[in-house]
């Protein structure tokens, strides 16, 4: 019981920190190109995580053995989740807005049901199917089908891709947690993500300049690296390690709640009726999955 409670706290904190990330990144993206910002996040995060990991290993005099197949798994987590998904989140948020970014990507738990069935061989129940349908309709309502919206529509579609790839990441993190600590998984997955991001960052800077003159921009980068990346990634992985993935997925909804509130409070973003209708449907879908999962435990 205590372990489940601690897992719930970890997942809640992680999702809440990501909600704030959308607001901070929306501001910083006015000065730094999206992929360059992702790269900076990982530089800061990896330095912090690696230092902590090595300090713990020295004090405990223990070291995990990582085989080639394990490196491939950690590399895959770093690629699909920390490279592709996060890049999609930043690009999508830049093209749309903070509350849309936080809401659309919160469809992740429903997508996790699909991947858990395909990869972890979990049983696909009627409740799970209904949850995916409800969440999909909710996302569609938030996005809308006005193709004249241009960049906003494209940004929303990219954010859907972010939700799908993050769901895939969460399933593979669950697999990796059977062999490694959350800190090890997070540290080396971020390391691989940094490697994958470097070439596209260099390419991006050829046509997009970065402005680091503002102290607020520098503070934003540090926040995104230390808090939203190193801290939140570790907390999310730790929570998945301590709780069932189906139950833990519900806590992802702290993200849109915090993101939408801060977007309204700080960025003066308006929340239309589509946002609330879509939010209700997505939340309903995930609650159905969670209720079913709890019955099976």
C-alpha positions in Angstrom: 0.0 0.0 0.0 2.8 2.4 0.9 4.5 1.5 -2.4 1.4 2.3 -4.4 1.0 5.6 -2.5 4.6 6.6 -3.2 4.1 5.6 -6.9 1.0 7.8 -7.1 2.9 10.7 -5.6 5.7 10.3 -8.1 3.4 10.1 -11.1 1.3 13.1 -9.9 4.4 15.2 -9.5 5.8 14.2 -12.8 2.6 15.0 -14.7 2.2 18.3 -12.9 5.8 19.3 -13.7 5.1 18.6 -17.4 2.0 20.7 -17.2 4.2 23.6 -16.2 6.7 22.7 -18.9 4.3 23.6 -21.7 4.0 27.2 -20.3 7.8 27.6 -19.8 8.6 26.1 -23.2 6.1 28.3 -25.0 8.0 31.4 -23.7 11.5 30.0 -24.3 10.6 28.8 -27.8 10.2 32.5 -28.8 14.0 32.8 -28.4 15.4 29.3 -29.0 14.4 26.9 -31.9 12.5 23.8 -30.7 15.0 21.1 -31.4 17.8 23.2 -30.1 15.8 23.6 -26.9 15.3 19.9 -26.6 19.1 19.4 -27.0 19.8 22.0 -24.2 17.3 20.2 -22.0 19.2 16.9 -22.4 22.6 18.4 -21.8 21.5 19.8 -18.5 19.5 16.8 -17.6 22.2 14.2 -18.4 24.9 16.1 -16.4 22.5 16.2 -13.4 21.4 12.5 -13.7 24.8 11.1 -14.4 26.3 12.9 -11.4 23.6 11.6 -9.1 23.8 8.0 -10.5 27.6 7.8 -10.1 27.4 9.4 -6.6 24.9 6.7 -5.5 27.0 3.9 -7.1 30.1 5.1 -5.3 28.4 5.3 -2.0 26.6 2.0 -2.2 29.6 0.3 -3.9 27.3 -1.3 -6.4 27.1 -1.2 -10.2 24.5 -2.6 -12.6 25.7 -4.8 -15.5 24.3 -3.6 -18.8 24.5 -6.1 -21.7 24.3 -5.3 -25.4 20.6 -6.2 -25.6 20.0 -3.9 -22.6 21.8 -1.0 -24.4 19.6 -1.6 -27.4 16.5 -1.3 -25.2 17.7 1.8 -23.5 18.6 3.3 -26.9 15.1 2.5 -28.1 13.6 4.2 -25.1 15.8 7.2 -25.7 14.9 7.4 -29.4 11.1 6.8 -29.5 10.3 8.6 -26.2 13.0 11.2 -25.3 13.9 12.1 -28.9 10.8 11.6 -31.1 8.1 12.3 -28.6 9.7 15.3 -26.9 10.6 16.8 -30.3 7.0 16.4 -31.4 5.8 18.0 -28.1 8.0 21.1 -28.6 7.3 21.6 -32.3 3.6 21.0 -31.8 3.4 23.4 -28.9 5.2 26.1 -30.9 2.7 25.7 -33.7 -0.4 25.6 -31.5 -0.5 26.7 -27.8 0.3 25.6 -24.3 -3.2 24.2 -23.2 -3.7 22.4 -26.5 -0.3 20.8 -26.2 -0.9 19.6 -22.6 -4.4 18.3 -23.4 -3.8 16.4 -26.7 -0.7 14.7 -25.3 -2.8 13.6 -22.3 -4.5 11.1 -24.6 -1.3 9.0 -23.9 -3.0 6.6 -21.4 -5.5 5.5 -23.9 -2.8 4.8 -26.4 -0.9 2.9 -23.7 -3.8 0.4 -23.7 -3.2 -0.4 -27.4 0.6 -0.9 -26.9 0.2 -2.9 -23.7 -2.0 -5.3 -25.6 0.4 -5.6 -28.6 3.7 -5.6 -26.7 2.9 -6.8 -23.2 0.2 -9.1 -24.4 -2.4 -7.7 -21.9 -6.0 -8.7 -22.6 -7.9 -6.2 -24.7 -11.3 -5.8 -23.0 -14.4 -4.0 -24.1 -13.8 -1.2 -21.6 -10.4 -0.6 -23.1 -11.8 -0.4 -26.6 -14.4 2.1 -25.4 -11.7 4.2 -23.6 -9.6 4.5 -26.8 -12.7 5.5 -28.8 -13.7 8.2 -26.3 -10.2 9.5 -26.0 -9.8 9.6 -29.8 -13.1 11.5 -30.2 -12.0 13.9 -27.4 -8.7 14.6 -29.2 -10.6 15.1 -32.5 -12.8 17.7 -30.9 -9.9 19.6 -29.5 -8.0 19.6 -32.8 -11.1 20.3 -35.0 -11.1 19.8 -38.7 -10.6 23.4 -39.9 -7.8 22.9 -42.4 -7.6 26.7 -42.8 -6.0 26.8 -39.4 -2.7 26.0 -41.0 0.1 25.9 -38.5 -2.3 25.3 -35.5 -3.8 22.2 -37.2 -0.4 20.9 -38.1 0.8 21.5 -34.6 -2.1 19.6 -33.1 -1.5 16.6 -35.4 2.2 16.6 -34.3 1.0 16.6 -30.7 -1.1 13.5 -31.4 2.2 11.9 -32.6 3.8 12.9 -29.3 1.0 11.2 -27.3 1.4 8.0 -29.3 5.2 7.8 -29.0 5.1 8.6 -25.3 2.7 5.8 -24.7 5.1 3.5 -26.5 7.9 4.8 -24.3 6.0 4.1 -21.1 5.4 0.4 -22.1 9.1 -0.1 -22.8 10.1 1.6 -19.6 7.9 -0.9 -17.8 9.8 -3.7 -19.4 13.2 -2.1 -18.6 12.2 -1.5 -14.9 12.2 -5.3 -14.4 16.0 -5.2 -14.8 17.2 -1.7 -13.9 16.5 1.1 -11.5 14.5 4.1 -12.6 17.6 6.3 -12.3 19.7 4.1 -14.5 16.9 3.9 -17.2 16.4 7.6 -17.1 20.1 8.5 -17.2 21.1 6.4 -20.1 17.9 6.9 -22.1 18.5 10.7 -21.9 22.1 10.1 -23.0 20.9 8.3 -26.1 18.4 11.0 -26.7 21.1 13.6 -26.5 23.1 11.7 -29.2 20.0 11.5 -31.5 19.2 15.1 -31.0 22.6 16.5 -31.8 22.6 16.2 -35.6 19.1 17.7 -36.0 20.1 20.5 -33.6 23.1 21.4 -35.7 20.9 21.3 -38.8 18.3 23.5 -37.2 20.8 26.2 -36.2 21.9 26.6 -39.8 18.7 28.5 -40.5 17.4 29.4 -37.0 19.4 31.6 -34.6 19.1 31.2 -30.9 18.9 34.1 -28.5 20.4 33.6 -25.0 20.6 37.2 -24.0 17.6 37.1 -21.6 18.1 35.9 -18.0 14.5 34.5 -18.1 15.4 32.4 -21.2 18.5 30.9 -19.4 16.4 30.2 -16.3 13.8 28.6 -18.5 16.3 26.3 -20.0 17.6 25.3 -16.6 14.1 24.6 -15.4 13.3 22.5 -18.4 16.6 20.6 -18.0 16.6 20.0 -14.3 12.9 20.0 -13.3 10.9 19.0 -16.4 13.5 16.5 -17.7 15.8 15.1 -15.1 13.3 15.3 -12.3 10.0 14.6 -14.1 11.4 11.8 -16.2 12.8 10.0 -13.1 9.6 10.5 -11.2 7.5 9.1 -14.1 9.8 6.1 -14.5 9.8 5.5 -10.7 6.1 5.7 -10.6 5.7 3.1 -13.4 8.1 0.9 -11.6 6.0 1.0 -8.4 2.5 0.8 -9.8 0.6 -1.0 -12.5 0.8 0.9 -15.8 -2.9 0.9 -16.3 -3.6 2.4 -12.9 -0.6 4.8 -13.1 -1.7 6.2 -16.4 -4.6 8.1 -14.8 -2.1 10.4 -13.1 -1.1 11.7 -16.5 -4.1 14.0 -16.2 -2.5 16.3 -13.7 -0.6 17.5 -16.8 -3.5 19.2 -18.7 -5.0 20.5 -15.5 -1.8 22.3 -14.5 -0.9 23.2 -18.1 -4.2 24.7 -18.9 -4.4 26.6 -15.6 -0.9 28.1 -16.0 -1.6 28.8 -19.7 -4.6 30.8 -18.7 -3.0 32.4 -15.7 0.4 33.4 -17.2 0.0 33.4 -21.0 -3.6 34.7 -21.1 -4.7 31.8 -23.3 -8.4 31.3 -23.7 -10.2 28.0 -23.0 -13.0 27.5 -25.4 -15.9 25.0 -25.2 -14.1 22.5 -27.4 -11.3 22.3 -24.9 -13.6 21.4 -22.0 -15.7 18.9 -24.1 -12.6 17.2 -25.4 -11.1 17.1 -21.9 -14.2 15.4 -20.4 -14.2 12.7 -23.1 -10.5 12.0 -22.7 -10.7 11.8 -19.0 -13.8 9.6 -19.2 -11.8 7.2 -21.5 -8.9 6.9 -19.1 -11.1 6.5 -16.0 -12.8 3.6 -17.7 -9.4 1.9 -18.3 -8.3 2.6 -14.8 -11.5 1.2 -13.2 -11.2 -2.0 -15.3 -7.6 -2.4 -14.3 -8.3 -2.0 -10.7 -10.9 -4.7 -10.8 -8.3 -7.1 -12.3 -5.7 -6.5 -9.5 
